[in-house]
Amino acid sequence: MSDLSIQLKKLVIASGNAGKIKEFRAYLADLGVTLMPKPDHIDVEETGTTFIANAHLKASQVAIATQEWAIADDSGLEVFALNGAPGVLSARYADTDCDRINRVLSELQDQPNREAQFVCAIAIASPDGKIVADAVGVCKGEIADAPLGQGGFGYDPIFFVPELQQTFGEIPADIKAKISHRANALTLLHDKLAQVLHS
């Protein structure tokens, strides 16, 4: 057993989102790691220009601030015809989910290319802030002409998955959990982390 596997018993997640914490716990459960929410007073400004840069930044700073191992993610929507926008600004593209959706639809109004993808980057840092593992997951789709479905959150009602002929707003939560960008990133991270822990 490596020194890393002995040390890495607890991970502080750079989020206070209960749903996200639950999802991370489920994917990493078999690694014997306990996930803890970050203290409320720790807030990291996302100044990176890419999802992976922001994930690294948040994991590293939370690790240093807590002196614990830390995990962080950053995710958002990239629309090809909009040169990758909203990208890392996905959560700040407008004031509300409805306004953000309307802005994307308005900017795509005359565009025949509706290709898009959800991206999720995840990173794990040691207590000194060093990144020990990371992964990027992608879910490809298209932007619908109008919102469809009441499920999910954010851009989900306009993110159409051709294989399923439904938007993320229509897809059952258990199906979304298997094909989403976060699910793909967590699967990749799990495999990488398992290799590191048992090397």
C-alpha positions as CSV (number, residue, x, y, z in Angstrom):
1,M,0.0,0.0,0.0
2,S,1.4,3.4,-1.0
3,D,2.0,6.3,1.4
4,L,-0.7,8.2,-0.6
5,S,-3.4,5.5,0.1
6,I,-2.6,5.7,3.8
7,Q,-2.9,9.5,3.9
8,L,-5.8,10.0,1.6
9,K,-8.6,9.0,3.9
10,K,-10.5,12.3,3.9
11,L,-11.2,14.7,1.0
12,V,-12.6,18.2,1.4
13,I,-14.9,19.0,-1.5
14,A,-14.7,22.7,-2.7
15,S,-18.5,23.0,-2.7
16,G,-21.4,23.4,-0.3
17,N,-23.8,21.9,-2.8
18,A,-25.4,18.9,-1.0
19,G,-26.4,17.2,-4.3
20,K,-22.9,17.5,-5.7
21,I,-21.4,16.1,-2.5
22,K,-23.8,13.1,-2.6
23,E,-22.9,12.4,-6.3
24,F,-19.1,12.6,-5.6
25,R,-19.5,10.3,-2.5
26,A,-21.3,7.7,-4.6
27,Y,-18.6,7.6,-7.3
28,L,-15.7,7.5,-4.9
29,A,-17.3,5.2,-2.2
30,D,-15.2,2.1,-3.0
31,L,-12.0,4.0,-2.6
32,G,-12.5,4.2,1.1
33,V,-12.4,8.0,1.1
34,T,-14.6,10.2,3.3
35,L,-15.9,13.4,1.6
36,M,-16.4,16.5,3.7
37,P,-17.9,19.9,2.6
38,K,-15.6,22.9,2.6
39,P,-15.9,25.4,5.5
40,D,-18.3,28.2,4.6
41,H,-15.7,30.9,5.1
42,I,-13.4,29.6,2.3
43,D,-14.4,31.1,-1.0
44,V,-12.2,30.8,-4.1
45,E,-12.5,33.2,-7.0
46,E,-12.6,31.4,-10.3
47,T,-10.1,33.4,-12.3
48,G,-9.0,30.6,-14.7
49,T,-9.7,30.8,-18.4
50,T,-10.5,27.0,-18.7
51,F,-12.5,24.6,-16.7
52,I,-9.4,22.5,-15.7
53,A,-7.6,25.7,-14.6
54,N,-10.5,26.6,-12.3
55,A,-10.7,23.1,-10.9
56,H,-7.0,23.1,-10.2
57,L,-7.2,26.6,-8.6
58,K,-10.2,25.6,-6.3
59,A,-8.7,22.2,-5.3
60,S,-5.3,23.7,-4.5
61,Q,-6.5,26.7,-2.6
62,V,-9.0,24.7,-0.5
63,A,-6.4,22.1,0.2
64,I,-3.9,24.8,1.5
65,A,-6.6,26.6,3.5
66,T,-7.8,23.4,5.2
67,Q,-4.5,21.6,5.3
68,E,-6.4,18.6,4.0
69,W,-6.7,16.7,0.7
70,A,-9.2,18.5,-1.5
71,I,-11.4,17.8,-4.6
72,A,-12.9,20.5,-6.8
73,D,-14.8,20.7,-10.1
74,D,-15.7,23.3,-12.6
75,S,-18.2,22.8,-15.4
76,G,-20.3,24.6,-18.0
77,L,-21.7,24.7,-21.5
78,E,-19.7,25.3,-24.7
79,V,-21.6,26.2,-27.9
80,F,-19.5,25.7,-31.0
81,A,-21.1,28.4,-33.1
82,L,-20.5,30.9,-30.2
83,N,-16.8,30.1,-30.1
84,G,-17.2,28.0,-27.0
85,A,-19.3,30.5,-25.1
86,P,-20.6,30.7,-22.4
87,G,-17.8,28.4,-21.3
88,V,-16.2,29.2,-18.0
89,L,-18.7,32.1,-17.7
90,S,-21.7,29.7,-17.9
91,A,-22.9,30.5,-14.4
92,R,-22.4,34.2,-14.9
93,Y,-23.8,34.6,-18.4
94,A,-26.9,36.3,-17.0
95,D,-28.6,36.8,-13.7
96,T,-30.9,33.8,-13.7
97,D,-31.2,30.3,-15.4
98,C,-34.0,31.6,-17.5
99,D,-32.0,34.7,-18.6
100,R,-29.0,32.6,-19.4
101,I,-31.0,30.2,-21.6
102,N,-32.7,33.1,-23.4
103,R,-29.3,34.7,-24.0
104,V,-27.9,31.6,-25.6
105,L,-31.0,31.1,-27.7
106,S,-31.0,34.7,-28.8
107,E,-27.3,34.5,-29.8
108,L,-27.9,31.3,-31.8
109,Q,-31.0,32.6,-33.5
110,D,-29.6,32.7,-37.1
111,Q,-27.0,29.9,-36.6
112,P,-27.6,26.6,-38.4
113,N,-24.9,24.9,-36.3
114,R,-26.4,23.9,-33.0
115,E,-23.6,21.7,-31.7
116,A,-22.7,22.0,-28.1
117,Q,-21.1,20.1,-25.2
118,F,-21.2,20.1,-21.4
119,V,-17.8,20.0,-19.9
120,C,-16.7,19.0,-16.4
121,A,-13.2,19.2,-15.0
122,I,-12.3,17.7,-11.7
123,A,-9.0,17.9,-9.7
124,I,-7.6,16.5,-6.5
125,A,-4.9,18.3,-4.5
126,S,-2.7,17.3,-1.6
127,P,-2.6,19.4,1.6
128,D,0.3,21.4,0.2
129,G,-1.7,22.4,-2.9
130,K,-0.1,20.0,-5.4
131,I,-2.5,18.5,-7.9
132,V,-2.2,14.7,-7.8
133,A,-5.0,13.7,-10.2
134,D,-7.4,15.4,-12.6
135,A,-9.9,14.5,-15.4
136,V,-12.1,16.2,-17.9
137,G,-15.5,14.7,-18.9
138,V,-17.6,15.7,-21.9
139,C,-21.2,15.1,-22.9
140,K,-21.9,16.1,-26.5
141,G,-25.3,17.4,-27.8
142,E,-27.1,20.2,-29.5
143,I,-28.9,23.3,-28.5
144,A,-32.7,22.9,-28.9
145,D,-34.8,25.7,-30.5
146,A,-36.7,26.2,-27.2
147,P,-36.6,24.9,-23.6
148,L,-38.0,21.4,-23.1
149,G,-38.7,19.6,-19.8
150,Q,-38.8,20.7,-16.2
151,G,-36.0,18.5,-14.9
152,G,-32.4,19.4,-14.2
153,F,-31.1,22.9,-13.8
154,G,-29.1,25.6,-15.6
155,Y,-29.0,25.0,-19.3
156,D,-30.5,21.5,-19.1
157,P,-33.8,22.3,-20.8
158,I,-32.0,23.4,-24.0
159,F,-29.3,20.7,-24.1
160,F,-30.6,18.1,-26.5
161,V,-29.0,14.6,-26.7
162,P,-29.6,13.2,-30.2
163,E,-29.1,9.6,-29.2
164,L,-32.0,9.9,-26.7
165,Q,-34.0,12.4,-28.6
166,Q,-34.5,14.4,-25.4
167,T,-33.1,17.4,-23.6
168,F,-31.4,17.1,-20.2
169,G,-34.6,18.7,-18.9
170,E,-36.6,15.7,-20.1
171,I,-34.2,12.8,-19.3
172,P,-34.8,11.0,-16.1
173,A,-32.3,11.9,-13.4
174,D,-30.9,8.3,-13.2
175,I,-30.2,8.3,-16.9
176,K,-28.6,11.7,-16.8
177,A,-26.4,10.6,-13.9
178,K,-24.9,7.9,-16.1
179,I,-24.2,9.9,-19.3
180,S,-23.5,13.5,-18.0
181,H,-20.2,15.3,-18.3
182,R,-19.7,15.0,-14.5
183,A,-20.4,11.3,-14.6
184,N,-17.8,10.9,-17.3
185,A,-15.2,13.0,-15.5
186,L,-15.8,11.2,-12.2
187,T,-15.4,7.8,-13.9
188,L,-12.0,8.9,-15.4
189,L,-10.9,10.4,-12.1
190,H,-11.9,7.3,-10.2
191,D,-9.7,5.1,-12.4
192,K,-6.8,7.5,-12.2
193,L,-7.1,7.8,-8.4
194,A,-7.4,4.0,-8.0
195,Q,-4.1,3.7,-10.0
196,V,-2.4,6.3,-7.9
197,L,-3.6,4.8,-4.6
198,H,-2.5,1.3,-5.5
199,S,0.7,2.1,-7.3
